[in-house]
Amino acid sequence: MDLSTKYLGLDLKHPVVASPSQLSADLDGVLRLADAGAAAIVMASIYEEQISAEEIRHAALTDQGADSQPEAAGYFSTREDRGVLESRLEILRKASERAGVPIIASLNGQSDAGWVGFAQKLQQAGASAIELNIYRVPADSAETGAQVEESYAAIVRAVKQQVSIPVAVKIAPFFSSPANLATKLAGAGADGLVLFNRFYEPDIDLKTLTPQVNLHLSTPYDIRVPLMWISLISPRFKGSIAATTGVWSGEEVVKYLIVGADVAMTASALVKFGPAHIGVLVSGLRDWMERRGFASLDAFRGRLADHRRAFDAAALMRAEYRDILTAGYASVIR
Amino acid sequence: MTPVTVTLDGNTAVAHVAYRVNEICAIYPITPSSGMAELADAWSAEGLKNIWGEVPSVQEMQAEGGAAGCVHGALQSGALTTTFTASQGLMLMLPNMYKIAGELTSTVFHVAARALAAGTSSIFGDHQDIMATRATGFALLGASSVQEGHDLALIAQAATLAARVPFIHFTDGFRTSHEYNKLTLIPDEQIRAMIDETLVWDHRARALSPERPFIRGTWQNPDTYFQTREAVNPYYAKTPGIVAAAMDRFAGLTGRRYELFRYDGPNDAERVVVCMGSGAEVVRETARWLNAKGEKVGALQVLLYRPFSAEHFLAALPESVRAVAVLDRTKEPGSPMEPLHADIVGVLADAVATGRRKLMPRVIGGRYGLSSKDFHPGMAKAAFDELKKPDPKNGFTLGIIDDVSGTSLDYDAALDIEPENTVRCLFYGLGADGTVGANKNSVKILSEGPDQYAQAYFDYDSHKSGAETASHLRFGPRPIAAPYLIRHASFVACHKFSFLFKRDILGPARPGATFLLNSPHGPEKVWAELPRPVQKQIIDKKLRFFVIDASEVALRIGLGPRLNTILQTCFFHLAHVLPPDVAIAQIKRFIKKTYESKGEAVVKLNFAAVDAAVDALHEVAVPADLNGVALPPIVRPDAPAFVREVTAEIMAGRGDLIPVSLMPADGTFPGGTTQYEKRNIAVEVPIWDPGLCIQCGQCGIVCPHAVIRAKTYPNRALDGAPGGFKSAPVNARGYPESRFTLQFYVEDCTGCGVCVENCPAYSPAGDGKRAINMGEKFPILVQERESIAFFEKLPSPDRERVNFANIRGVQFLEPLFEFSGACGGCGETPYLKLISQLFGDRMQVANATGCSAIYAANTPAHPWRANADGRGVAWANSLFEDNAEFGLGYRLAIDAQTRAARALLEGVKPAVGVDLVKALLESRQQSESDFFAQRARIVTLKEKLAAIQSQEARRLETVADFLVRRSVWIVGGDGWAYDIDSGGLDHVLAQGRDVNVLVLDTEVYSNTGGQSSKATPLGASAKFASAGKRTPRKDLALQAISYGNVYVAQIALGANAEQALIALREAEAYPGASLVLAYCQCIAHGIDMRTGMKQQARAVASGYWPLFRFDPTMRSQGLNPFRLDSPRPRLPLRDYIYRELRYETLTRSHPESAAEMLRQAQAAVLENYRIYEDLAARDGGRFLPHWEDAPK
């Protein structure tokens, strides 16, 4: 049985990819994921502002008491010190050398220079591809949707001009027209899309009256939004598509592939069950394929993607939505 | 070969050579030599190779005595071995040095020469330590400059291999070891060419080997010992020639020529000054200047002091010389003359007597430069001038005013001999602002070109926090040979506005100089804010005056307190040293070099500072009117006379002018002087909200500087309170008519914020406010001064009524340790303050050398003080290596005198009354009221004794005070307790005497910059363990517990202050030896010090630092003496340690070994906890040894 797939031009032995989490933050974790059989590993995101803040904080701590009194020029031997970014790149470097599977670097920039500069460094450190984890909350009401989308495209263009490895873009679902945005990003040079980012969804703690920003692990229920959009986007998007969110068993992997994804990414399930869960996902996929008699992924990938023209798809989906809601409420009333 | 020139400090210049020509370095940190050892360790860790292609091993030892022993063993086993040390360290090496020399062993000890601890101690430079080694048999070779230090290090190594006589190669501590100057590096090929490989093989061949066994170091008897000692003579006789030959060979290789005695001056000179070390350079330059003015004088530098070659000396000193002044940088009380002086007199006298010289010149001697006392051309000229006199003074001193013995020579303090084209700049900075670091870069920028030379030297005050630094920077087109402070500056920068009110910043400014001031007041407003004397200097000297609000710029761009880059840019801009574009590019290049390893964000931030600096710089149009602020007195007018006449002068930077008559001859100083200092270093201070305060005392207990004071008092005492005085009703039951005030001594506060972090009283409004919040000091300063004055007049809480058993009560006890110079957020000082509150009025402290000695006793800032009754903490420091024994000595003496007092009481019983004697002898002396009553009895006793005419009565008067139980505290850090005095501490604990040992455990040598000790934990990086310590810390508690009769406790104030309080009180009450290990956060841990107490709590929660008490008295009651006071580990170790840079840094530099060490450390923590848990669960009868409980 052939589980192999291609993602961002990379040949993968199967479509289960580890997405960024604390597991892929250090070398040990990456190697554990590789040993557990991940087809590729997206390393924990590098956040530009976090790196900068950490570097500045470290420098301030190292400088504490330096050159202040005659008995000590400083309190730390800084000769072997390595900057925060440099140490993350070193992990990437070693992971790329040792993991035996493609290592994809995830980047979350803040400034224009940061996106480009960091992306170049990630390529130099041996990343097989870069996942641009573009995440911003357009809190400024003066900013239009078009401007937001253009800012995404600009980042992709800038990065693509400076790196030669494939670049995927991870976005959130909340755009007026995600499919249109996908086309725009492809035009800007994106080699792939990762659908979707988990959104910032704070709760409120009524005791302290403060926002609660804790992140909950996704559940299989959460696959529905990406499932729909992948089915709409995949037929018209030339690059690769990674589905992420809610992959807890082989079933979700299958569902994502059926709507046209090239790979399924998972973090929550691995955080909960450990890296070995990758094997569960892969064997779930294999079992399903055996039961259905598929010999390769291509045999069923995209089968439920929406190949109809966009206008028809929209009309059809509106009708489906109407029916579901009506039936749903009817069942509640009954 | 093109010579490579670099700008380095002396320590680096020496270590560069020493590292390359040795295989082993056995070391121990001591100022000012630590830098050499640290470099050797860092190079070794990086894999840098010596000239034989090997990476030298660097071994940190537990003490210098241990380092010398290790060196000795390594030498006897054939390895080329060195060490780096100074002062007391060299003293500890003396016994081994006799052995090493006696065995004719080739080695070079590199010493940064430093003063010795006598009546007072000093970390600064002179030749007292070198002179103390004269008898060891080591050759002594001294350098006068950074270049010489570099070159002579190699010449010494070449010579020792040939001579078999071991060498001390020394530079002047600080003046040369810490001076940055341009030098030509010796390439490795030339180093190789200087070292005769066959001599190295000979050295190995002389080593111990079972393949060709022999016995060395035998014990000899009256028949042969003497001859053996004399048998070495030929080796010493040959040594000067060998050194001279090595110098010649060196000259052939490098072009730099040295001689055993360097003479500079005309061949017909009549007056010569002889000197050794950096002073020789001052003498040389002064002689050159005098000769240019038509005089005929010479300067003679002694390079090889031992073995002293009379032949070479006589050859160097012109026959024409009629008068010689010999300058010694040392002091030998009671000797007819200082050592160099004596040697030269002897050599000349012998030469005249034996006909080798026709005339005996007049030879006078003098002392100069002790403890890095600045030695400048004015002083050197005074020595030359003295020689002109018909009856010159012998045994003179230079640089002081000796109005007691009349030794001092007058000198011209303003003499300026430097060439006009040497630009001289002075920068006054605050310790944390980066001024020194920036100047270390500036000196390199300014000396990069082939005809550019620069020199930098840094002068610090004694505080660990908020210290004043002065950077002396020279540059010009010719080599800078001026090892003395700048007195004529064409550029003066003051980086802290308040310094203008404390010291004479513009005194050294030359007419027409540029003055740059970091000022919160802009160019229009600054003039009126200046002190009037400063205004006058600006006008009189016609200074160009510039201001910049660098603090605002730094804050705006996110640099925090580091002003260095901004002010450095302004300096280059104003000094016009380089074209503006070049200067900016150079500054940025060095910023990149300095900060690259810390990350691009840090580099960019500093680039932003460079770019913002010049725009914020403004020239001030200097008005003609003197309308400024009157200078306030340095200390308040009602301060004691000594404080006004001596302490205040030192605080004002005028200590050099204090005459000998005003200085205590025996090192005895008044305590409690920090209260007069009012350093005002904090911009933000805690501000109390009485309405929110729950009066718990949690802020006061953690305050490192004792700036938080609490009082309760009757309502009516508030009459006449100033407007802003704050108070609240006492919130405890039973005090209906009483008020509570928490007073913050804002002028003494460092602004560390620990109290705010520790305050548990949050505002119910949910705005994050607490009962204490940080706020700007300036707007409240005047009001707070009034409040403090009023607060001090309020009645003090009655110690007899205070509850000593809880934190809430303890806040009312007056601290007798206050306003020390410790770092903001220091983890050590809260413990010292606490014991001073509990026992201070009957406490005697033996303090080991280290941070706690420096912030406690660096003159003029003395934080240990007396209470209003005149009773308080009596404090002394012996040495680093003997503090436990020193404290035991206290105990023995106290016990002996207490015994004597008790015995004498029996004799005077009939005269003073049986009841009084009985009460005095039987006083329980546990509670405060017991002590109060006993003191009252002693007053009565003394009154009665006064009426008795007998020897016994007089004797009893001298020891009556011992009838109050005295509390002996032996205090020190982990470097002391775990390493250098571990043997002594162990012995003292084993004696069962009533001493209380408090170990302020920062887990590193904090004072010397964070070197690893045996308390350094597994997985933490420290100097000498930069890749992480591979073994767990020593369990000193278990060692002490193994004696069975030692009270042992482990405490952490930030985790459980009540437990710490109980432990300290139990330890003090315990009649035998007590050991308390106190967790202390330190800046060497790399944490935000504001959060230090929380970090203590994490240390305990993770199980890393379990809290416990082992109280032997429990055993006699059949109970388990070991009580575990903290719960099982409930925080993963990583959540505690990775909040500290010392651990976290390894996750970046050595991620894999960091992960491995974390795993091991976590396992060790859990296992340790299990051991303690086992102990706590034991039956009380199962504790060994239990001989005291053995059946009779």
Interface residues (C-beta under 8 A of the other chain):
Chain A: D26 L27 D28 I51 S52 A53 E54 E55 I56 H58 A59 A60 L61 T62 D63 Q64 G65 A66 D67 S68 Q69 P70 E71 A72 A73 G74 Y75 F76 S77 T78 R79 E80 D81 R82 G83 V84 L85 E86 S87 E90 I91 G117 T208 L209 T210
Chain B: T31 P32 S34 G35 E38 D41 A42 A45 E46 I123 F124 F174 H178 G431 A432 G434 T435 V436 G437 K440 F458 Y460 S462 H463 K464 S465 A467 T469 G558 G560 R562 Y595 E596 S597 K598 G599 E600 A601 V602 L605 G766 C823 I854 S1006 N1007 T1008 G1009 G1010 S1021 A1022 K1023 S1026 A1027 I1083 A1084 G1086 I1087 D1088 M1089 L1141 R1142 T1145 T1147 R1148 S1149 H1150 P1151 E1152 A1155
